Amino acid sequence: MKIDVYFTPLGLNAGDLAGRGVVVIDVLRATSSIVTALSAGAKAVVPAATSEEAVRLTANLEKDGIVLAGERRMVKIEGFGLGNSPREMTPAAVAGKTVYLATTNGTPALVAAQGGDPVLVAAALNFTAAAERARAVFAERGDLVIMCAGREKQFALEDAYTAGRLVKAVKKGARKVTLNDAAQVSLDLAGQQGGWEDAFDASDAARQLIDVGLGDDVAYCAHPDRFTVVPVYADRRITA
């Protein structure tokens, strides 16, 4: 039985993930926004690698059934209806609609995870439910990949901490679980931090979000188990 953690999707391709259960994490903020949007009644979320791709995908669609959402340098993309703040993913904004989401780190990671089966979306917001689903996949397959989005192609503390919490939850009770180096480091990190808020607040992402006036997003994303939905990504769509 094996759990592999990757701190970024760099170097991974669909063949590396084919047939393997994958959990994607970008807690500040893409996976938190996706969990919130689906909990608020969105029909689906379609991740786009770039804002240009999101615009192209929606060019011929009925505008009343879609929402363009996304960020560049943490702030809402000009011309898009929503940014990447989970606090914007309200029922009034997204219920009954398909959200086309483009972010700097999270949505490219999801696109990179397309070879996995299943591909689950996890955050602190749905942690217990996501961990239970991931544990079931691990028990069935004996194999699990946890993919962190990272931050601008580098290590992200908040994602690694969440990955470590997930490793601990998934391997609980299992025997002879092999961890790759990143999984072991994540597990150790999760044991050293005081909790979700401490880990998130210590991250570079949190500091930058606070600098642009989005500190409330950090506090929101650090609140565990607000929701029970476990989004699943298949055929370029994320659904509840």
ZAFI-78826 format. One record per residue: residue number from 1; residue in three letters; x, z, y of N, C-alpha, C in turn. Coordinates in pm, 1 decimal. Example, Ala and Ser with C-alpha at 12.3 -4.5 7.8 and 13.67 -1.06 7.14 Angstrom:
ZAFI-78826
nr,rest,n_x,n_z,n_y,ca_x,ca_z,ca_y,c_x,c_z,c_y
1,ala,1319.0,780.0,-569.0,1230.0,780.0,-450.0,1320.0,780.0,-330.0
2,ser,1285.0,708.0,-225.0,1367.0,714.0,-106.0,1290.0,787.0,3.0
***
This chain:
ZAFI-78826
nr,rest,n_x,n_z,n_y,ca_x,ca_z,ca_y,c_x,c_z,c_y
1,met,85.2,0.0,-119.1,0.0,0.0,0.0,88.9,0.0,124.2
2,lys,54.6,-83.8,218.7,144.0,-103.7,331.7,66.8,-115.8,462.5
3,ile,120.8,-52.8,567.3,68.0,-67.4,703.1,181.1,-117.8,791.7
4,asp,157.5,-230.3,857.8,253.1,-285.2,952.4,197.7,-275.4,1093.4
5,val,276.9,-225.0,1184.8,242.2,-224.4,1327.1,334.2,-322.7,1397.4
6,tyr,277.1,-398.5,1490.1,354.7,-487.1,1576.5,326.7,-446.1,1720.5
7,phe,431.6,-421.8,1796.4,414.0,-375.1,1933.9,369.7,-485.2,2028.9
8,thr,392.7,-610.3,1992.9,339.6,-726.1,2065.8,311.2,-834.1,1961.8
9,pro,232.9,-935.7,1996.6,208.8,-1045.3,1902.4,320.9,-1148.5,1897.7
10,leu,426.5,-1129.1,1974.2,535.2,-1226.1,1978.5,594.5,-1249.5,1839.6
11,gly,610.3,-1373.9,1804.6,671.5,-1407.4,1677.6,575.1,-1413.5,1561.4
12,leu,452.6,-1365.9,1579.5,352.8,-1372.8,1473.1,277.6,-1504.5,1481.7
13,asn,241.0,-1559.3,1365.8,155.1,-1676.7,1364.3,44.5,-1656.4,1262.5
14,ala,-48.5,-1750.3,1259.5,-165.5,-1735.3,1172.1,-124.9,-1717.3,1026.4
15,gly,-18.8,-1785.1,985.2,24.9,-1772.6,846.7,70.7,-1632.8,810.9
16,asp,127.3,-1561.6,906.9,173.2,-1424.9,881.5,57.3,-1329.4,856.5
17,leu,-60.2,-1365.8,906.6,-175.0,-1275.7,900.2,-282.9,-1323.0,803.9
18,ala,-266.3,-1439.8,745.8,-371.5,-1499.4,662.5,-413.8,-1404.5,550.9
19,gly,-542.1,-1376.5,548.9,-598.2,-1292.1,445.9,-573.7,-1144.2,461.8
20,arg,-506.4,-1103.6,566.7,-476.4,-962.3,588.7,-574.2,-903.0,690.0
21,gly,-613.6,-780.1,667.9,-693.4,-710.8,767.5,-608.6,-680.2,889.3
22,val,-663.3,-705.6,1007.4,-589.6,-687.8,1132.4,-673.7,-605.2,1228.8
23,val,-610.3,-511.9,1296.7,-673.7,-437.5,1405.8,-597.1,-469.6,1533.6
24,val,-668.5,-514.2,1636.5,-606.2,-547.7,1764.4,-635.7,-437.9,1865.6
25,ile,-530.8,-396.5,1938.2,-541.0,-286.9,2034.2,-486.5,-331.7,2168.7
26,asp,-568.5,-316.8,2272.2,-522.0,-329.2,2411.1,-607.4,-234.1,2493.2
27,val,-574.9,-105.7,2482.8,-664.8,-2.8,2534.5,-676.2,-3.8,2686.4
28,leu,-572.1,-52.2,2756.0,-578.1,-63.9,2902.1,-557.5,-209.8,2943.4
29,arg,-665.5,-302.5,2931.0,-800.1,-256.2,2917.1,-887.4,-348.1,2831.3
30,ala,-833.6,-456.6,2777.2,-918.0,-560.9,2719.6,-1004.9,-512.1,2604.0
31,thr,-945.4,-441.0,2505.7,-1030.0,-400.4,2393.5,-1131.5,-294.3,2436.1
32,ser,-1098.7,-215.0,2536.0,-1195.5,-119.6,2589.1,-1311.8,-192.7,2656.4
33,ser,-1281.8,-300.6,2727.6,-1386.4,-379.7,2792.3,-1474.9,-448.9,2689.7
34,ile,-1413.3,-498.6,2581.2,-1490.7,-566.4,2476.8,-1584.8,-469.3,2406.9
35,val,-1533.7,-352.6,2370.6,-1618.3,-250.9,2306.2,-1734.7,-212.7,2397.4
36,thr,-1706.1,-194.5,2525.7,-1811.2,-155.2,2620.2,-1913.4,-266.8,2638.3
37,ala,-1866.6,-390.7,2650.2,-1958.1,-503.4,2670.5,-2054.2,-518.4,2553.5
38,leu,-2003.4,-512.1,2431.7,-2090.9,-527.0,2315.7,-2184.7,-407.4,2302.0
39,ser,-2138.2,-289.9,2337.6,-2225.5,-171.8,2335.2,-2334.1,-181.4,2440.7
40,ala,-2307.4,-257.5,2546.9,-2405.0,-275.7,2653.9,-2500.0,-392.1,2627.9
41,gly,-2488.3,-455.3,2511.7,-2584.2,-558.4,2475.1,-2538.0,-701.4,2489.6
42,ala,-2410.2,-723.3,2518.3,-2359.6,-861.2,2521.6,-2376.9,-924.9,2383.9
43,lys,-2412.9,-1053.2,2381.7,-2428.2,-1124.8,2255.0,-2294.0,-1140.5,2184.5
44,ala,-2191.1,-1172.4,2260.7,-2058.2,-1195.5,2204.9,-1957.7,-1194.2,2318.4
45,val,-1831.5,-1179.6,2280.7,-1721.1,-1196.9,2373.9,-1630.4,-1305.2,2316.7
46,val,-1597.7,-1403.5,2399.4,-1507.5,-1511.0,2357.9,-1374.9,-1492.0,2430.8
47,pro,-1268.9,-1457.2,2358.4,-1139.2,-1438.8,2425.0,-1072.7,-1573.2,2452.4
48,ala,-1017.9,-1586.0,2570.4,-945.0,-1706.3,2608.7,-800.7,-1669.2,2639.6
49,ala,-708.7,-1754.9,2600.9,-567.5,-1726.8,2623.5,-532.2,-1730.1,2771.3
50,thr,-605.0,-1813.0,2848.5,-579.3,-1827.6,2991.8,-711.3,-1838.3,3065.9
51,ser,-706.0,-1816.3,3195.1,-826.9,-1833.4,3276.7,-871.0,-1978.7,3276.8
52,glu,-774.8,-2070.5,3273.2,-809.0,-2212.9,3270.5,-886.3,-2247.9,3143.5
53,glu,-845.5,-2188.3,3031.6,-917.8,-2213.6,2907.1,-1059.7,-2158.3,2915.4
54,ala,-1076.8,-2040.3,2974.5,-1210.3,-1983.0,2988.5,-1301.4,-2074.2,3070.1
55,val,-1248.4,-2129.4,3177.8,-1326.7,-2220.6,3261.2,-1361.5,-2346.9,3181.8
56,arg,-1265.3,-2398.1,3106.6,-1290.5,-2520.1,3027.8,-1396.2,-2494.6,2920.8
57,leu,-1389.6,-2381.3,2853.9,-1484.6,-2350.8,2747.5,-1627.7,-2337.8,2798.2
58,thr,-1641.5,-2300.2,2923.1,-1776.0,-2277.2,2978.6,-1825.4,-2392.4,3065.4
59,ala,-1747.2,-2497.5,3078.8,-1778.3,-2604.1,3175.2,-1915.4,-2667.2,3152.1
60,asn,-1955.8,-2682.8,3025.9,-2081.5,-2752.3,2996.3,-2189.8,-2659.8,2942.8
61,leu,-2173.7,-2529.9,2966.9,-2270.9,-2433.1,2917.4,-2368.3,-2391.6,3027.5
62,glu,-2486.8,-2349.5,2985.2,-2586.3,-2298.6,3080.0,-2533.2,-2171.3,3144.7
63,lys,-2527.0,-2171.7,3276.0,-2460.9,-2061.9,3346.6,-2535.3,-1929.2,3334.6
64,asp,-2666.5,-1933.0,3312.7,-2739.6,-1806.1,3306.0,-2718.3,-1733.9,3173.5
65,gly,-2652.5,-1800.2,3077.0,-2628.1,-1735.2,2948.7,-2486.2,-1687.4,2928.9
66,ile,-2402.2,-1704.3,3030.4,-2261.3,-1669.3,3016.3,-2214.2,-1585.5,3134.4
67,val,-2104.3,-1517.3,3113.3,-2035.6,-1445.1,3220.2,-1887.1,-1473.3,3207.0
68,leu,-1825.2,-1517.5,3313.6,-1679.5,-1531.1,3316.1,-1619.2,-1399.0,3362.4
69,ala,-1526.2,-1347.6,3285.9,-1462.9,-1219.7,3319.7,-1313.1,-1229.8,3293.8
70,gly,-1236.5,-1156.9,3373.0,-1093.9,-1156.8,3347.8,-1012.0,-1106.4,3464.4
71,glu,-881.7,-1092.2,3439.5,-790.6,-1041.4,3542.7,-659.0,-1115.5,3539.5
72,arg,-595.0,-1114.1,3652.6,-455.7,-1150.9,3665.0,-392.1,-1048.6,3757.7
73,arg,-280.0,-990.9,3713.2,-217.0,-880.8,3785.4,-316.7,-767.7,3809.7
74,met,-400.9,-747.0,3709.7,-495.7,-635.8,3700.5,-622.6,-653.2,3781.6
75,val,-628.6,-747.7,3873.0,-747.8,-762.9,3958.0,-829.6,-883.5,3914.4
76,lys,-956.6,-882.1,3948.3,-1049.9,-986.4,3907.1,-1003.1,-1124.0,3952.2
77,ile,-1019.0,-1220.6,3863.4,-981.3,-1358.1,3894.3,-1081.3,-1415.6,3994.6
78,glu,-1030.5,-1480.0,4095.1,-1116.9,-1538.2,4197.7,-1213.9,-1637.8,4134.2
79,gly,-1341.1,-1623.7,4167.7,-1444.1,-1711.4,4114.8,-1509.4,-1662.8,3987.3
80,phe,-1453.0,-1560.5,3923.5,-1511.6,-1504.4,3802.2,-1614.8,-1398.6,3839.5
81,gly,-1714.6,-1381.2,3753.1,-1820.6,-1285.6,3781.4,-1777.1,-1141.6,3768.4
82,leu,-1688.5,-1115.3,3670.1,-1642.7,-979.9,3642.8,-1491.3,-979.2,3626.8
83,gly,-1433.1,-861.4,3645.1,-1291.2,-845.1,3616.3,-1272.2,-801.2,3472.1
84,asn,-1170.8,-722.3,3447.7,-1142.7,-669.3,3314.5,-1163.9,-519.0,3311.5
85,ser,-1250.4,-470.3,3397.4,-1281.1,-327.7,3399.2,-1396.1,-298.6,3304.7
86,pro,-1379.2,-207.5,3208.7,-1492.0,-173.7,3122.2,-1608.7,-114.4,3199.0
87,arg,-1580.1,-55.9,3313.4,-1688.9,2.1,3392.3,-1778.7,-104.4,3454.1
88,glu,-1732.6,-228.7,3456.7,-1816.6,-338.6,3504.5,-1908.0,-393.6,3395.4
89,met,-1878.7,-360.6,3268.8,-1953.2,-417.7,3156.4,-2082.9,-340.8,3133.3
90,thr,-2170.3,-345.9,3230.9,-2296.9,-273.7,3226.0,-2405.3,-360.6,3162.7
91,pro,-2512.4,-298.4,3113.7,-2622.6,-379.1,3061.9,-2674.9,-480.1,3164.2
92,ala,-2680.6,-441.5,3290.7,-2729.7,-533.6,3393.4,-2641.4,-656.5,3406.0
93,ala,-2512.2,-640.5,3379.2,-2417.7,-751.0,3396.5,-2402.9,-837.6,3272.2
94,val,-2415.5,-778.1,3152.0,-2378.1,-853.6,3032.2,-2484.0,-860.3,2922.8
95,ala,-2589.6,-782.9,2929.3,-2686.5,-779.6,2819.3,-2744.7,-918.6,2794.4
96,gly,-2743.5,-959.5,2668.3,-2798.3,-1087.8,2629.4,-2710.9,-1206.7,2661.5
97,lys,-2591.1,-1184.9,2714.2,-2503.7,-1293.5,2755.7,-2375.8,-1297.6,2672.0
98,thr,-2310.7,-1412.0,2674.5,-2179.9,-1426.5,2612.8,-2073.8,-1415.1,2721.0
99,val,-1981.3,-1323.5,2701.1,-1875.4,-1298.1,2798.6,-1752.0,-1377.7,2758.2
100,tyr,-1705.3,-1462.8,2846.7,-1580.5,-1536.4,2825.7,-1471.7,-1461.6,2902.3
101,leu,-1378.4,-1403.6,2826.6,-1283.2,-1308.1,2882.9,-1140.8,-1362.1,2875.6
102,ala,-1070.4,-1357.1,2987.9,-930.1,-1398.9,2993.7,-849.0,-1288.8,3059.7
103,thr,-752.3,-1234.3,2986.0,-668.6,-1127.7,3040.0,-521.6,-1158.9,3013.9
104,thr,-435.2,-1083.4,3078.0,-292.2,-1110.4,3068.5,-237.3,-1084.4,2929.2
105,asn,-279.6,-974.6,2866.8,-220.9,-934.2,2739.3,-319.8,-932.5,2623.3
106,gly,-437.4,-877.6,2645.1,-530.3,-853.7,2535.3,-587.0,-978.0,2472.0
107,thr,-635.7,-1071.0,2552.2,-698.4,-1188.9,2491.2,-596.5,-1281.8,2424.9
108,pro,-474.8,-1299.6,2478.1,-376.7,-1375.3,2400.5,-345.2,-1309.9,2265.4
109,ala,-343.7,-1175.8,2260.1,-320.8,-1107.7,2132.9,-432.9,-1136.1,2034.8
110,leu,-555.6,-1136.7,2082.7,-669.1,-1167.3,1995.9,-661.1,-1310.5,1944.1
111,val,-627.6,-1403.0,2031.2,-612.6,-1542.0,1988.4,-504.0,-1552.6,1881.0
112,ala,-396.3,-1476.3,1897.4,-287.1,-1478.1,1800.1,-327.0,-1417.9,1665.7
113,ala,-432.0,-1336.4,1665.5,-474.8,-1267.5,1543.9,-574.7,-1346.9,1461.8
114,gln,-601.2,-1470.3,1500.0,-709.0,-1545.8,1435.8,-692.7,-1565.6,1285.5
115,gly,-570.4,-1559.3,1234.5,-551.7,-1578.4,1090.9,-595.5,-1460.3,1006.7
116,gly,-619.6,-1345.4,1069.9,-655.8,-1226.0,994.7,-798.2,-1230.8,942.5
117,asp,-824.6,-1147.0,841.1,-959.0,-1139.7,783.7,-977.7,-1002.5,719.5
118,pro,-1057.1,-914.7,783.0,-1121.1,-932.8,913.5,-1024.3,-900.3,1026.9
119,val,-1067.5,-934.9,1148.8,-996.3,-893.3,1269.3,-1086.7,-796.4,1344.1
120,leu,-1045.0,-671.1,1351.3,-1123.1,-565.8,1415.6,-1067.0,-536.2,1553.8
121,val,-1153.2,-490.4,1643.1,-1113.7,-458.2,1780.9,-1127.8,-308.0,1799.7
122,ala,-1017.5,-244.0,1840.0,-1016.8,-97.5,1849.2,-970.4,-50.4,1985.7
123,ala,-1021.4,65.0,2024.3,-982.8,133.3,2147.4,-1008.0,281.9,2124.8
124,ala,-970.1,363.3,2220.9,-1008.7,504.2,2212.2,-1160.8,517.1,2213.9
125,leu,-1225.3,430.3,2288.9,-1370.3,438.2,2308.4,-1449.5,430.5,2178.9
126,asn,-1396.5,361.7,2078.0,-1465.6,350.2,1948.4,-1374.4,395.8,1834.5
127,phe,-1284.3,487.8,1864.3,-1174.8,515.7,1771.6,-1222.0,558.4,1633.7
128,thr,-1309.6,655.2,1624.5,-1349.3,706.3,1493.2,-1416.2,597.8,1410.2
129,ala,-1505.8,521.5,1472.1,-1574.3,414.5,1399.2,-1476.3,306.1,1356.7
130,ala,-1385.0,269.3,1446.2,-1286.7,165.5,1412.9,-1192.1,213.3,1303.0
131,ala,-1151.1,339.3,1309.6,-1061.6,393.8,1207.9,-1129.1,396.3,1071.6
132,glu,-1256.3,429.8,1068.0,-1328.6,431.6,940.3,-1337.8,292.0,880.5
133,arg,-1365.2,193.1,966.3,-1372.8,55.7,916.9,-1235.0,7.6,870.7
134,ala,-1132.1,40.1,947.0,-996.1,0.2,908.4,-954.2,67.8,779.3
135,arg,-992.3,193.5,761.4,-958.2,265.1,638.5,-1024.6,199.0,518.1
136,ala,-1147.8,152.9,535.3,-1218.1,84.9,426.2,-1148.1,-46.0,389.7
137,val,-1104.4,-120.8,490.1,-1030.8,-244.6,464.5,-900.5,-214.5,392.2
138,phe,-831.4,-110.9,436.7,-703.0,-72.2,375.9,-722.5,-28.5,231.3
139,ala,-827.0,47.6,205.5,-852.8,93.7,69.5,-882.8,-23.3,-23.2
140,glu,-950.1,-124.1,29.1,-986.3,-240.4,-52.2,-867.3,-333.2,-74.5
141,arg,-789.1,-356.4,33.2,-681.3,-455.0,27.2,-543.9,-394.2,-2.9
142,gly,-525.2,-267.1,32.5,-393.4,-206.3,20.1,-295.6,-256.4,124.4
143,asp,-347.3,-311.9,233.0,-262.7,-376.7,333.1,-337.8,-378.1,465.5
144,leu,-265.7,-350.7,574.7,-328.8,-354.1,706.4,-223.6,-385.2,811.5
145,val,-262.3,-468.1,908.4,-178.2,-498.9,1023.3,-244.1,-440.4,1147.3
146,ile,-167.4,-368.6,1227.8,-215.2,-318.7,1356.8,-133.4,-389.5,1464.0
147,met,-201.1,-470.9,1541.9,-135.1,-551.3,1644.3,-162.9,-494.7,1782.9
148,cys,-59.5,-448.7,1849.1,-70.1,-405.4,1988.1,-53.4,-526.4,2080.3
149,ala,-130.6,-529.9,2186.1,-115.3,-639.8,2282.0,14.9,-626.3,2359.7
150,gly,56.6,-501.7,2381.8,175.3,-480.3,2464.0,147.0,-510.4,2610.3
151,arg,252.9,-508.5,2686.1,237.9,-532.5,2830.4,342.9,-632.5,2875.6
152,glu,295.5,-751.7,2910.8,384.4,-858.0,2956.8,498.8,-879.8,2856.9
153,lys,458.0,-893.6,2729.6,548.2,-924.6,2617.8,644.7,-811.4,2584.3
154,gln,611.8,-691.1,2628.1,696.2,-576.4,2599.4,612.1,-461.0,2543.6
155,phe,681.9,-358.3,2499.3,620.3,-237.5,2444.8,527.5,-173.2,2547.9
156,ala,412.4,-124.9,2501.4,318.5,-51.6,2586.8,288.0,83.2,2522.5
157,leu,317.7,189.8,2593.1,301.9,324.7,2539.6,160.3,352.2,2492.4
158,glu,62.4,315.3,2573.3,-76.7,347.9,2541.1,-123.5,278.6,2413.6
159,asp,-78.5,154.9,2391.3,-115.4,83.8,2269.0,-44.6,143.8,2147.8
160,ala,83.0,175.6,2162.2,159.0,232.9,2050.9,102.9,369.5,2011.4
161,tyr,65.2,449.2,2110.6,4.6,579.0,2081.8,-124.3,561.3,2001.2
162,thr,-208.2,468.6,2044.8,-333.5,442.6,1973.7,-306.2,391.8,1833.0
163,ala,-205.9,305.0,1819.1,-167.6,256.9,1686.5,-125.5,372.4,1596.9
164,gly,-50.8,467.2,1651.5,-7.8,581.9,1573.4,-123.5,668.0,1527.2
165,arg,-219.0,689.5,1615.6,-339.7,763.9,1576.3,-412.6,690.3,1463.7
166,leu,-413.9,558.4,1473.4,-482.6,478.2,1372.7,-408.3,481.8,1238.7
167,val,-276.4,472.5,1242.0,-197.8,483.8,1119.0,-228.1,616.0,1049.8
168,lys,-226.9,723.9,1125.8,-253.1,855.8,1068.4,-390.8,862.7,1003.7
169,ala,-491.5,808.4,1072.5,-628.5,813.4,1020.8,-645.1,726.1,896.8
170,val,-583.7,609.1,898.2,-602.8,513.6,788.6,-533.5,558.9,661.3
171,lys,-414.5,615.3,673.0,-338.6,650.3,552.3,-373.6,788.0,497.7
172,lys,-460.9,859.7,565.9,-498.3,994.1,521.5,-555.3,988.7,379.6
173,gly,-496.8,1065.8,291.5,-544.4,1073.6,153.9,-490.6,966.5,62.2
174,ala,-425.9,864.5,119.1,-370.7,757.9,35.0,-231.6,796.3,-14.7
175,arg,-193.1,743.7,-129.2,-62.8,775.6,-187.2,32.0,656.9,-172.5
176,lys,158.6,689.1,-156.5,263.2,588.2,-154.9,234.7,476.3,-54.8
177,val,210.7,516.0,69.2,189.4,418.5,175.3,323.6,384.6,239.3
178,thr,357.4,257.9,243.6,479.9,211.9,307.2,449.0,171.2,451.0
179,leu,530.1,222.0,544.4,513.9,188.6,685.5,634.1,107.2,731.4
180,asn,609.4,1.9,810.3,724.0,-63.7,872.5,777.5,26.4,983.8
181,asp,890.8,-9.0,1040.7,954.8,79.1,1138.8,863.8,107.3,1257.1
182,ala,794.4,4.9,1305.0,706.3,24.0,1421.3,590.8,116.9,1388.0
183,ala,539.5,109.6,1266.5,432.3,200.7,1225.5,482.1,344.6,1221.9
184,gln,604.8,365.0,1170.4,661.3,499.7,1165.7,685.0,554.2,1305.7
185,val,737.6,470.0,1394.3,760.7,513.0,1532.7,628.0,547.3,1600.8
186,ser,526.2,466.1,1578.1,395.3,492.0,1637.5,337.7,624.2,1588.7
187,leu,351.4,648.6,1459.1,301.8,773.1,1401.5,373.8,892.9,1462.6
188,asp,504.8,882.7,1477.4,581.8,990.8,1539.5,539.2,1011.0,1684.9
189,leu,519.6,901.1,1756.0,478.6,908.4,1896.2,344.2,977.8,1911.8
190,ala,251.8,943.9,1824.8,119.1,1004.9,1832.5,126.2,1155.5,1812.0
191,gly,222.9,1200.3,1732.7,237.9,1343.7,1709.9,303.4,1417.2,1824.4
192,gln,371.6,1343.1,1910.9,444.4,1405.2,2021.3,361.2,1416.8,2149.0
193,gln,264.4,1328.1,2167.0,183.9,1328.5,2288.6,72.2,1432.1,2278.9
194,gly,27.4,1479.5,2393.5,-73.2,1584.4,2394.6,-214.1,1539.0,2363.0
195,gly,-243.9,1413.0,2381.5,-378.4,1361.9,2359.9,-394.8,1229.9,2431.8
196,trp,-516.6,1175.7,2424.2,-541.8,1044.7,2483.7,-505.8,1042.0,2632.2
197,glu,-554.7,1138.7,2709.0,-532.2,1136.3,2853.3,-383.8,1146.3,2886.8
198,asp,-313.2,1236.6,2818.9,-170.3,1251.8,2845.9,-93.7,1123.8,2814.4
199,ala,-124.4,1062.9,2700.9,-54.3,941.1,2660.8,-82.9,826.5,2756.4
200,phe,-208.7,811.9,2793.6,-244.6,701.9,2883.6,-185.7,724.5,3022.2
201,asp,-196.7,848.0,3072.0,-147.1,877.3,3207.2,3.1,857.2,3218.1
202,ala,75.3,873.7,3108.2,220.8,858.9,3109.9,266.0,713.3,3106.4
203,ser,171.3,621.0,3087.0,208.1,481.0,3068.1,228.5,408.0,3200.1
204,asp,310.4,305.1,3193.4,332.0,219.1,3309.3,203.4,149.0,3350.0
205,ala,123.1,109.3,3251.7,-3.8,42.6,3281.4,-94.0,131.1,3365.9
206,ala,-101.3,258.7,3330.8,-185.9,350.3,3407.3,-137.3,362.5,3550.5
207,arg,-6.8,375.6,3567.6,46.3,388.3,3703.2,14.1,264.5,3787.5
208,gln,24.7,148.1,3726.7,-4.0,26.6,3802.4,-152.6,11.3,3832.1
209,leu,-235.9,51.3,3739.5,-380.0,47.6,3765.2,-417.8,143.7,3878.2
210,ile,-358.0,260.6,3877.6,-383.4,356.8,3985.3,-338.9,298.6,4119.0
211,asp,-226.7,229.0,4119.3,-173.7,171.9,4243.2,-268.4,67.9,4304.8
212,val,-345.5,-0.9,4221.1,-438.5,-101.7,4274.8,-581.4,-48.6,4283.8
213,gly,-596.1,83.6,4276.1,-726.8,144.9,4296.1,-816.4,147.3,4174.3
214,leu,-757.3,130.8,4053.2,-836.7,126.8,3931.0,-807.5,246.1,3839.8
215,gly,-774.0,357.9,3900.5,-746.2,477.5,3822.7,-864.7,525.3,3741.6
216,asp,-987.0,499.1,3790.1,-1104.8,541.1,3714.5,-1114.1,468.1,3581.1
217,asp,-1058.3,347.7,3573.6,-1056.6,275.8,3445.6,-972.3,349.7,3342.8
218,val,-861.4,407.0,3386.8,-773.6,480.1,3295.0,-847.9,599.6,3235.7
219,ala,-913.4,675.0,3321.5,-988.7,791.0,3274.0,-1100.5,749.1,3179.4
220,tyr,-1167.9,639.3,3210.7,-1275.8,589.2,3125.8,-1221.6,550.1,2988.6
221,cys,-1112.2,475.6,2986.3,-1057.4,425.0,2860.2,-1000.3,536.0,2772.7
222,ala,-962.1,648.0,2832.8,-903.4,759.1,2757.7,-1008.5,851.7,2697.4
223,his,-1134.6,819.3,2713.9,-1243.4,902.2,2661.3,-1277.8,854.4,2521.1
224,pro,-1242.7,931.1,2416.3,-1263.7,882.0,2280.2,-1410.0,887.9,2236.8
225,asp,-1444.1,790.5,2152.1,-1571.2,792.0,2079.1,-1694.2,790.9,2169.1
226,arg,-1686.2,717.0,2276.2,-1807.8,692.4,2354.4,-1906.9,607.6,2274.4
227,phe,-1852.4,518.9,2189.4,-1934.6,419.9,2120.8,-1902.0,417.7,1971.8
228,thr,-1994.8,361.2,1895.1,-1974.3,348.0,1750.3,-1960.3,203.0,1706.7
229,val,-1973.2,109.9,1798.2,-1960.3,-30.9,1762.9,-1815.9,-63.8,1724.9
230,val,-1800.2,-146.9,1620.5,-1668.1,-195.9,1580.8,-1671.6,-348.5,1591.0
231,pro,-1622.1,-405.2,1700.3,-1626.7,-550.3,1717.0,-1541.8,-621.5,1611.9
232,val,-1591.3,-736.0,1567.3,-1521.7,-819.0,1469.6,-1502.5,-958.0,1529.2
233,tyr,-1380.0,-1008.6,1519.1,-1345.0,-1138.3,1575.5,-1338.1,-1241.7,1463.8
234,ala,-1421.4,-1343.9,1472.7,-1421.7,-1452.2,1373.8,-1474.9,-1577.9,1439.0
235,asp,-1417.2,-1690.9,1404.9,-1461.8,-1819.7,1459.1,-1464.0,-1820.2,1610.9
236,arg,-1360.7,-1762.5,1668.8,-1339.4,-1759.8,1814.7,-1443.8,-1677.4,1889.1
237,arg,-1519.9,-1595.7,1820.3,-1618.6,-1510.7,1885.7,-1606.3,-1367.2,1834.2
238,ile,-1620.6,-1272.9,1926.1,-1620.2,-1131.2,1889.9,-1764.5,-1081.1,1898.3
239,thr,-1813.5,-1026.2,1788.8,-1950.8,-975.8,1784.5,-1950.6,-832.8,1732.8
240,ala,-2060.9,-765.9,1754.1,-2073.0,-626.0,1712.2,-2089.3,-617.6,1560.8
***
